[in-house]
Amino acid sequence: MDSQLLYPIALTMAKGVGSHTIKQLVTTIGDEASIFKCSNKELERIPNIGPTLSQNILDPLLLQRAEKELRFLEKIGGRAITLNDPTYPKRLKDCHDAPYILYVKGNMDLNSSRTIAIVGTRKITNYGRSICEEIIGRLSEKHPDLQIISGLAHGVDGCAHKKAVELGLSTIGVVGHGLDTLYPAQHRTLAEKMTLNGGIVTEYRTNCVVDKKNFVSRNRIIAGMCDVALVVESGEKGGALFTAEYANSYNRDVCALPGRIGDLYSIGCNRLIKNNEATMVECAEDIERLMNWDVETPPKRTMNISQFMELTDKEKIIVEALQLEPQMEINQLVRKTQIPYGELSSLLFEMEMREIVHSAPGNLYFLTPHR
């Protein structure tokens, strides 16, 4: 159990204390652990804290509850990631209302090179399902590094996650409750499959009430983690429209599938397009053009025998993998080489220093071309 996580988790449990307040406290005092060493008077002197928040922050029960949370995460193979953790989603971190802590379960890179949020109505039509699956299928052919993000709900969300799992794409479900439950329960098997290449993300701890407002709030995380948000189908109101609104506020690209005038679950999409709140797309190629994802991959490179002999056994495995596939994201390399993430990351760093490999934004790696 990582005892250093006790303090940030405990802070998020303090009544009336949100991410902004925690960031202010950390900036003023230095780190989360030091906050709990302060007196009430010291905390009260910090702007916007006052006696009530000071008392709430120094509640001795908070650390006990945080320890219980960490033991639960340890039991289920989950983990907590703070805003200052290098693995925290960089796209989300740039958002003003990013959660201070995320609870995650699965095998995922939260900073994949390409991410798309696919959202929509829980009452997906055959038209919506067909186009959704076709778009994901076509994108996967050219972009195996693509990560699908959605909300693990019925309808469009479930369709997107299932197709991603079927095609071996990484997929993340952002949920509106703690990792001790799953809603809807019918997606439990799907969620387990997702944890093999992706997983579950939430800002909510255990024993929280599954409340409607939580699902609205989680939409900002879906929007914040993506490069582009695709609304497949939506009625006049719905969570997908909140996701689109958040995405626009974060300066993300938003696109929507058009539908027939008068169709109940095309009203939201057509309105987004009509109001210039989303770009109309009809196929995967439209999304590629919108996002400039049609880029050339680095050329294959071979190594001469003398260079190859200088490598360690594990470095040779990495080189062989990159010779077969010119460009790979680090999680793909983990699966190809069977080298644990931490060890692989260190090896890649050393190999980059020796100019054997080269890295690109999004944790992409390829063999360094000949000069």
Secondary structure, 3 states (H helix, E strand, C coil): CCHHHHHHHHHHHCCCCCHHHHHHHHHHHCCHHHHCCCCHHHHHCCCCCHHHHHHHHCCCHHHHHHHHHHHHHHHHCEEEEECCCCCCCHHHHCCCCCCCEEEEEEECCCCCCEEEEEECCCCCCHHHHHHHHHHHHHHHHHCCCEEEEECCCCCHHHHHHHHHHHHCCEEEEECCCCCCCCCCHHHHHHHHHHCCCEEEEECCCCCCCCCHHHHHHHHHHHHHHCCEEEECCCCCCCHHHHHHHHHHHCCCEEEECCCCCCCHHHHHHHHHHHCCCCEECCCHHHHHHHHCCCCCCCCCCCCCHHHHHCCCHHHHHHHHHHHHCCCEEHHHHHHHHCCCHHHHHHHHHHHHHCCCEEEECCCEEEECCCC
